[in-house]
């Protein structure tokens, strides 16, 4: 079994980040199942370059990349490749992160939320963003209906399901455990981030 270079546990309602070098693999694990993960990736060299859901949709021509597809930055460059997916494959790039105002409108004051968690994580990472980018929502089951509305389904991932990304540049991957009971089957539960060393290129066969 390949040992992870680094591992970060993210509690329910919590946040975390991990550094990834170009070529390394980032694995995101749903520890207990049915947990949505809001994901961001930010260039290590320039924090004003980061993964953009809108740019990814435009340049790939897809609502969400399939395995082998890429996530693009605000400067039209690949930052992560979607390398592996053991889950049922429901993910989202349409939704912004939940925020305190959203929960307040539902009658929940001071509810944990991914927007506050994002800013808490990037402060520890030394990143200063005035505004939160739109996330990539892994395991989120909210497909659009034919009439343009969204289906709010619970995450279909089970314990141990994971996705893997290959870093296409040195980056900081930030993850928050979604706080919405509606799409997390009733509660927010842990996630885990891991990094693995870059795979060596395959040896060329002799002619």
Backbone bond lengths (Angstrom), bond angles and torsions (degrees), N, CA, C in turn:
res aa  C-N    CA-C-N  psi(-1)  N-CA   C-N-CA  omega(-1)  CA-C   N-CA-C  phi
1 X - - - 1.464 - - 1.529 109.78 -
2 X 1.309 116.93 130.43 1.459 121.46 -178.31 1.527 109.93 -73.69
3 X 1.314 116.63 130.21 1.461 121.17 -178.84 1.530 110.47 -84.99
4 X 1.322 115.68 137.25 1.462 120.70 178.98 1.522 110.19 -69.73
5 X 1.328 116.22 144.33 1.465 121.51 173.98 1.522 110.67 -71.17
6 X 1.325 115.39 -37.06 1.464 121.16 -178.63 1.520 108.24 -151.29
7 X 1.316 116.53 150.97 1.452 121.61 -179.66 1.520 109.38 -144.05
8 X 1.335 116.53 134.70 1.462 122.57 179.93 1.522 108.53 -129.62
9 X 1.335 116.79 123.50 1.453 121.64 175.76 1.529 109.68 -93.37
10 X 1.318 115.61 131.56 1.468 122.80 -178.39 1.515 107.93 -114.37
11 X 1.323 119.13 115.17 1.468 120.31 -178.38 1.530 111.62 -72.10
12 X 1.323 116.47 163.21 1.452 119.74 171.64 1.514 110.25 -54.14
13 X 1.330 117.48 141.78 1.469 124.36 -175.36 1.535 112.53 64.60
14 X 1.336 117.92 10.86 1.462 120.56 -172.81 1.512 113.96 -109.28
15 X 1.338 115.34 -168.35 1.456 121.97 -176.22 1.512 109.99 -150.35
16 X 1.316 115.57 162.34 1.457 120.77 177.05 1.513 110.44 -170.56
17 X 1.317 115.56 172.77 1.461 120.10 178.20 1.522 108.88 -149.59
18 X 1.333 114.72 161.89 1.456 120.57 178.97 1.528 107.94 -146.15
19 X 1.324 116.83 146.04 1.460 121.68 177.31 1.525 109.50 -91.17
20 X 1.320 116.63 136.85 1.461 121.93 178.57 1.520 109.16 -129.68
21 X 1.324 116.20 130.92 1.458 121.23 174.71 1.521 109.42 -88.19
22 X 1.329 115.99 155.66 1.453 120.91 179.45 1.525 110.15 -53.58
23 X 1.329 116.46 130.47 1.455 122.42 179.49 1.512 114.18 93.86
24 X 1.323 117.56 -18.56 1.456 119.95 179.36 1.525 111.34 -74.46
25 X 1.327 115.72 158.17 1.461 122.23 177.00 1.519 109.51 -99.09
26 X 1.330 115.70 134.49 1.464 122.53 173.31 1.520 107.53 -109.98
27 X 1.322 116.64 122.41 1.465 121.52 178.43 1.523 109.30 -108.87
28 X 1.332 116.43 132.11 1.464 123.43 177.20 1.520 107.66 -116.34
29 X 1.343 116.20 119.84 1.456 121.85 -173.53 1.521 110.52 -113.50
30 X 1.326 116.06 133.42 1.463 122.29 170.11 1.528 106.29 -87.33
31 X 1.319 116.82 105.26 1.464 121.19 -169.14 1.522 112.46 -68.22
32 X 1.341 117.63 -46.54 1.464 120.91 -175.16 1.528 113.55 -108.58
33 X 1.322 117.12 -13.98 1.459 121.17 178.84 1.514 113.49 103.10
34 X 1.342 115.59 151.37 1.473 124.18 174.82 1.531 112.59 63.09
35 X 1.339 117.18 33.73 1.464 120.49 -178.15 1.524 111.19 -118.78
36 X 1.314 116.23 122.44 1.465 122.50 176.40 1.526 109.84 -79.74
37 X 1.330 115.87 141.09 1.461 122.31 177.59 1.515 109.42 -120.11
38 X 1.339 117.22 121.37 1.463 121.24 171.16 1.530 107.38 -83.44
39 X 1.327 116.56 127.21 1.470 121.66 -171.89 1.518 110.56 -124.98
40 X 1.339 115.36 136.52 1.457 122.98 172.62 1.532 108.59 -131.67
41 X 1.311 116.42 152.48 1.463 121.01 173.34 1.521 107.90 -134.44
42 X 1.337 116.22 129.27 1.467 122.71 -173.20 1.520 108.98 -125.91
43 X 1.313 116.92 131.63 1.460 121.06 178.74 1.525 110.51 -57.24
44 X 1.323 116.24 133.31 1.465 120.66 177.81 1.523 110.90 -66.32
45 X 1.325 116.49 -37.94 1.470 120.97 -176.05 1.519 112.76 -74.24
46 X 1.319 116.76 -37.03 1.458 121.07 -173.97 1.527 108.73 -141.52
47 X 1.318 116.98 105.95 1.459 120.56 -175.27 1.523 113.43 -69.97
48 X 1.337 117.19 -8.81 1.459 120.20 175.20 1.532 111.80 -83.03
49 X 1.330 116.55 -4.36 1.471 120.90 173.68 1.520 107.51 -108.56
50 X 1.327 116.04 121.81 1.455 119.72 -176.34 1.528 109.81 -151.97
51 X 1.314 115.33 164.70 1.454 120.85 -179.23 1.529 110.72 -60.70
52 X 1.322 115.62 131.94 1.468 121.71 -176.94 1.517 109.63 -121.49
53 X 1.331 116.31 118.94 1.464 120.49 177.35 1.531 110.73 -62.96
54 X 1.337 117.07 -42.92 1.463 120.57 -178.28 1.524 111.72 -64.64
55 X 1.344 116.76 -44.35 1.465 120.24 179.14 1.520 110.55 -65.10
56 X 1.329 116.72 -38.61 1.466 120.42 178.71 1.521 110.82 -62.48
57 X 1.325 117.20 -45.09 1.467 119.79 178.20 1.525 111.21 -60.72
58 X 1.325 116.12 -43.81 1.464 120.35 -176.94 1.532 111.58 -65.77
59 X 1.331 117.18 -46.92 1.461 120.25 -172.41 1.523 113.24 -82.00
60 X 1.340 117.67 -23.36 1.463 119.58 178.16 1.516 112.64 -97.01
61 X 1.348 116.67 -17.97 1.454 120.07 -179.20 1.508 113.67 70.04
62 X 1.334 116.05 24.20 1.460 120.79 -179.05 1.527 110.13 -132.01
63 X 1.342 115.90 151.27 1.462 120.50 174.24 1.524 110.06 -66.69
64 X 1.346 116.43 -33.27 1.461 122.15 176.53 1.519 107.63 -152.75
65 X 1.345 118.39 136.41 1.474 119.20 -179.55 1.522 111.98 -62.42
66 X 1.330 116.07 144.53 1.450 119.40 170.58 1.528 108.77 -84.95
67 X 1.327 116.61 172.24 1.460 119.79 178.72 1.529 108.89 -59.59
68 X 1.312 116.05 130.04 1.461 122.20 -173.34 1.515 112.49 99.82
69 X 1.335 116.95 -15.44 1.459 121.67 177.97 1.517 111.57 -82.45
70 X 1.330 115.59 173.02 1.463 120.72 -174.12 1.525 111.32 -120.98
71 X 1.327 114.35 153.13 1.450 123.18 169.96 1.528 106.99 -104.18
72 X 1.336 116.20 132.54 1.454 121.83 -171.75 1.525 111.55 -105.49
73 X 1.331 115.62 159.43 1.457 121.01 179.44 1.518 111.72 -96.14
74 X 1.311 114.91 175.37 1.457 122.52 174.42 1.526 111.93 -62.50
75 X 1.336 117.88 -13.78 1.472 122.28 177.79 1.517 111.45 -111.15
76 X 1.336 115.63 24.95 1.464 122.51 171.95 1.525 113.34 63.19
77 X 1.333 117.15 31.62 1.457 120.89 178.75 1.526 110.08 -119.59
78 X 1.346 117.10 146.60 1.466 118.90 176.12 1.528 110.84 -64.94
79 X 1.328 116.02 137.34 1.463 120.47 175.73 1.525 111.09 -118.89
80 X 1.344 117.47 -36.53 1.457 122.38 175.74 1.522 109.30 -136.95
81 X 1.321 115.70 142.64 1.468 121.32 168.88 1.513 108.60 -105.29
82 X 1.315 116.26 134.60 1.468 122.44 179.46 1.529 106.94 -78.88
83 X 1.329 117.12 99.47 1.455 121.38 -167.55 1.524 114.79 -94.94
84 X 1.348 118.07 -29.80 1.466 119.99 -174.54 1.516 109.80 -157.35
85 X 1.339 116.06 149.52 1.463 121.05 178.91 1.527 108.71 -151.44
86 X 1.334 117.50 113.46 1.466 120.73 177.98 1.522 112.22 -97.74
87 X 1.336 117.30 -1.54 1.464 121.93 -178.93 1.522 110.24 -84.37
88 X 1.344 118.07 176.37 1.472 119.71 175.24 1.528 114.20 -63.61
89 X 1.329 117.86 -12.21 1.458 120.12 171.64 1.505 116.26 97.85
90 X 1.336 117.73 16.06 1.460 120.53 177.63 1.533 108.87 -91.59
91 X 1.343 116.23 119.06 1.458 122.51 179.31 1.532 108.08 -143.85
92 X 1.333 117.00 170.87 1.468 119.75 -172.88 1.527 111.39 -143.06
93 X 1.332 115.87 143.30 1.473 122.09 169.06 1.522 110.45 -132.43
94 X 1.334 118.11 27.49 1.453 122.10 -178.35 1.525 112.29 -105.35
95 X 1.321 117.11 -31.66 1.459 121.96 -169.87 1.528 112.15 -91.91
96 X 1.332 115.83 138.28 1.463 120.93 166.84 1.522 108.66 -74.30
97 X 1.337 116.25 168.00 1.459 119.97 176.75 1.524 110.86 -70.98
98 X 1.332 115.86 147.84 1.461 119.70 174.89 1.529 109.52 -65.91
99 X 1.341 115.60 156.74 1.464 120.54 -175.79 1.522 109.60 -143.14
100 X 1.322 116.13 170.27 1.469 120.51 -177.68 1.527 111.73 -62.25
101 X 1.347 117.44 -35.53 1.463 120.56 179.85 1.527 111.53 -63.99
102 X 1.327 116.97 -37.66 1.462 120.91 178.45 1.526 110.47 -60.89
103 X 1.331 116.15 -47.80 1.464 119.14 -178.59 1.532 111.54 -70.32
104 X 1.322 117.15 -33.40 1.468 120.19 177.86 1.526 110.51 -62.01
105 X 1.334 116.66 -39.60 1.468 119.94 177.58 1.521 111.70 -64.60
106 X 1.325 116.29 -22.88 1.466 120.78 178.13 1.530 111.54 -93.52
107 X 1.329 116.86 4.38 1.451 120.63 177.16 1.512 115.37 91.19
108 X 1.353 117.18 14.01 1.467 120.88 -178.86 1.537 109.20 -114.34
109 X 1.327 117.10 101.80 1.463 120.56 179.09 1.523 109.93 -81.37
110 X 1.338 115.22 142.53 1.471 122.34 176.45 1.531 112.70 57.64
111 X 1.318 116.22 35.22 1.468 120.81 179.17 1.530 109.37 -75.71
112 X 1.336 119.39 137.86 1.471 120.17 173.41 1.516 109.86 -55.48
113 X 1.335 116.45 145.06 1.460 119.35 -178.50 1.510 110.81 -153.93
114 X 1.326 115.99 158.26 1.463 120.91 -173.40 1.530 112.81 -72.36
115 X 1.316 117.57 -26.82 1.466 118.62 178.40 1.529 110.46 -65.43
116 X 1.326 117.37 -50.30 1.463 120.30 177.54 1.528 110.79 -62.70
117 X 1.333 116.25 -38.40 1.462 119.74 179.67 1.520 112.16 -65.62
118 X 1.334 116.60 -35.53 1.471 119.93 176.98 1.527 110.53 -61.16
119 X 1.323 116.38 -48.86 1.466 119.17 -177.95 1.528 111.68 -66.36
120 X 1.342 117.24 -32.78 1.463 119.88 176.19 1.524 110.58 -65.61
121 X 1.331 117.10 -41.16 1.467 120.93 -179.13 1.523 111.94 -68.30
122 X 1.345 117.20 -45.41 1.471 117.83 -176.56 1.525 111.78 -70.79
123 X 1.332 117.58 -25.87 1.462 118.90 175.65 1.522 109.93 -63.57
124 X 1.332 117.56 -42.88 1.456 121.06 177.23 1.518 111.23 -66.47
125 X 1.348 116.69 -30.67 1.462 120.95 -178.72 1.523 112.92 -83.10
126 X 1.332 117.68 -4.79 1.455 120.65 179.88 1.512 114.44 80.55
127 X 1.330 116.50 23.68 1.464 122.08 -179.80 1.523 108.57 -106.31
128 X 1.336 116.35 136.68 1.454 120.57 -179.62 1.521 109.43 -120.15
129 X 1.323 115.87 95.49 1.458 121.78 175.24 1.524 108.98 -109.07
130 X 1.322 116.48 130.12 1.458 119.93 177.57 1.525 110.93 -76.10
131 X 1.336 115.81 -32.29 1.461 121.28 -179.20 1.524 109.45 -124.17
132 X 1.307 115.34 153.24 1.469 120.58 -179.20 1.522 109.97 -90.25
133 X 1.334 118.28 127.56 1.469 119.26 174.60 1.524 110.33 -68.77
134 X 1.332 116.26 158.60 1.462 119.13 172.51 1.523 108.72 -67.37
135 X 1.334 117.03 137.36 1.468 120.08 -177.34 1.516 112.48 -86.40
136 X 1.323 115.02 169.71 1.455 123.23 163.10 1.523 105.31 -100.26
137 X 1.328 117.37 121.04 1.464 122.26 -171.63 1.525 110.44 -100.53
138 X 1.331 115.18 95.39 1.455 120.82 -177.18 1.532 109.68 -76.45
139 X 1.322 115.37 138.67 1.472 125.51 -178.90 1.537 113.32 71.08
140 X 1.339 118.48 6.81 1.464 119.72 -178.06 1.523 110.35 -82.45
141 X 1.333 115.83 125.89 1.465 123.40 -174.72 1.526 109.72 -106.20
142 X 1.333 116.08 76.38 1.461 121.00 -179.24 1.532 110.33 -134.17
143 X 1.319 117.57 62.37 1.470 119.37 -177.42 1.523 111.92 -70.51
144 X 1.333 117.05 150.89 1.464 119.83 175.17 1.526 111.11 -73.85
145 X 1.325 115.13 142.30 1.462 121.00 174.47 1.528 109.64 -85.54
146 X 1.320 118.30 166.55 1.467 120.95 178.08 1.521 113.87 -57.18
147 X 1.354 117.38 -29.20 1.466 119.62 -178.51 1.534 112.65 -84.16
148 X 1.338 117.15 2.57 1.464 120.88 178.01 1.509 114.62 95.43
149 X 1.338 118.33 -11.46 1.469 120.86 176.66 1.529 109.38 -81.52
150 X 1.326 115.97 168.35 1.459 120.97 -179.35 1.524 111.03 -104.72
151 X 1.320 115.60 142.57 1.454 122.23 168.46 1.521 107.81 -87.12
152 X 1.330 117.57 125.29 1.461 121.49 178.45 1.524 109.04 -97.75
153 X 1.329 115.82 87.94 1.449 121.01 -179.33 1.518 111.33 -100.62
154 X 1.327 116.76 154.76 1.461 121.13 175.56 1.530 109.24 -71.23
155 X 1.324 115.97 148.33 1.463 121.00 177.15 1.524 109.92 -55.88
156 X 1.336 116.52 135.99 1.459 121.75 -175.84 1.525 113.03 -94.14
157 X 1.321 117.91 -4.36 1.464 121.02 -179.99 1.519 110.39 -67.02
158 X 1.340 115.77 150.57 1.463 121.66 177.75 1.528 108.48 -116.67
159 X 1.326 115.58 170.31 1.468 120.62 -176.95 1.529 110.94 -53.39
160 X 1.325 115.25 127.68 1.456 120.95 178.49 1.509 115.16 93.22
161 X 1.331 118.09 -14.27 1.466 119.34 175.86 1.525 109.51 -59.11
162 X 1.329 115.71 144.41 1.461 118.24 -178.73 1.524 111.10 -151.13
163 X 1.320 113.67 160.33 1.458 121.66 171.05 1.524 107.49 -121.00
164 X 1.326 115.43 155.73 1.463 120.99 176.42 1.520 109.77 -128.38
165 X 1.324 114.97 141.13 1.453 122.80 175.83 1.525 108.71 -122.15
166 X 1.315 116.90 145.12 1.467 121.15 169.87 1.522 108.38 -101.57
167 X 1.314 116.57 125.37 1.468 120.67 179.99 1.524 109.77 -71.66
168 X 1.325 116.34 126.05 1.459 121.48 178.79 1.530 111.89 -97.05
169 X 1.318 116.44 -3.05 1.468 123.28 171.78 1.516 106.69 -156.44
170 X 1.313 117.80 162.97 1.459 120.28 173.31 1.526 107.94 -61.17
171 X 1.319 116.86 127.17 1.457 118.97 -175.22 1.526 111.45 -151.31
172 X 1.319 114.19 165.99 1.459 122.90 174.33 1.525 106.70 -112.27
173 X 1.312 116.23 120.81 1.462 121.36 179.68 1.526 108.01 -99.00
174 X 1.325 115.87 120.90 1.461 123.13 -178.78 1.525 108.19 -108.40
175 X 1.328 116.37 135.56 1.472 121.00 -178.86 1.522 109.40 -135.46
176 X 1.320 116.11 137.86 1.468 121.89 170.88 1.518 108.90 -122.55
177 X 1.327 116.28 145.15 1.461 121.92 176.18 1.524 108.00 -85.73
178 X 1.330 116.24 112.61 1.458 121.47 -175.32 1.526 111.07 -50.13
179 X 1.330 115.10 139.43 1.466 121.72 -174.03 1.516 114.29 -96.35
180 X 1.337 117.77 -1.11 1.466 121.08 -174.10 1.527 111.53 -84.45
181 X 1.332 116.68 119.32 1.462 120.65 176.55 1.528 110.97 -64.62
182 X 1.332 116.58 -29.45 1.457 122.00 -175.13 1.524 112.40 -59.86
183 X 1.344 117.47 -43.60 1.468 120.50 -175.01 1.523 112.57 -105.74
184 X 1.344 117.55 4.59 1.465 121.87 177.72 1.521 112.49 -115.34
185 X 1.316 116.93 25.79 1.470 122.32 178.07 1.520 112.15 56.84
186 X 1.343 116.44 36.01 1.453 120.73 169.72 1.505 117.22 106.23
187 X 1.341 118.76 -19.24 1.465 119.45 -178.41 1.520 110.39 -158.40
188 X 1.332 115.70 161.10 1.463 122.04 176.87 1.525 108.56 -95.08
189 X 1.332 116.73 128.80 1.460 122.13 -173.93 1.532 111.09 -128.76
190 X 1.335 118.67 170.73 1.473 120.86 -170.00 1.527 115.11 -70.12
191 X 1.324 113.14 155.66 1.459 124.22 171.38 1.529 107.85 -126.90
192 X 1.325 116.21 163.62 1.465 119.86 175.37 1.525 109.20 -136.54
193 X 1.330 115.80 136.64 1.460 123.45 174.86 1.520 108.93 -109.88
194 X 1.334 116.90 134.99 1.460 121.22 176.99 1.523 109.56 -137.36
195 X 1.317 115.73 151.19 1.463 120.70 172.24 1.524 109.44 -120.80
196 X 1.339 115.21 147.96 1.459 122.31 179.19 1.521 108.46 -131.69
197 X 1.329 115.93 151.81 1.460 119.65 -175.81 1.519 111.26 -64.51
198 X 1.322 114.69 156.35 1.462 120.48 179.49 1.522 109.41 -64.17
199 X 1.320 115.29 142.05 1.461 119.77 177.45 1.521 110.14 -75.94
200 X 1.331 115.01 138.00 1.462 119.58 177.16 1.521 109.53 -68.69
201 X 1.339 117.20 142.80 1.469 118.99 178.29 1.526 110.60 -62.69
202 X 1.322 115.68 145.84 1.467 119.95 179.30 1.518 111.08 -64.35
203 X 1.306 115.81 140.59 1.464 120.40 -179.68 1.526 109.68 -69.96
204 X 1.336 115.66 140.14 1.465 119.68 178.24 1.519 110.46 -75.33
205 X 1.317 114.41 139.84 1.475 118.80 176.91 1.520 109.95 -75.98
206 X 1.307 115.01 141.05 1.471 119.36 177.99 1.518 109.84 -72.38
207 X 1.321 114.18 140.24 1.470 119.65 -179.73 1.519 109.90 -69.13
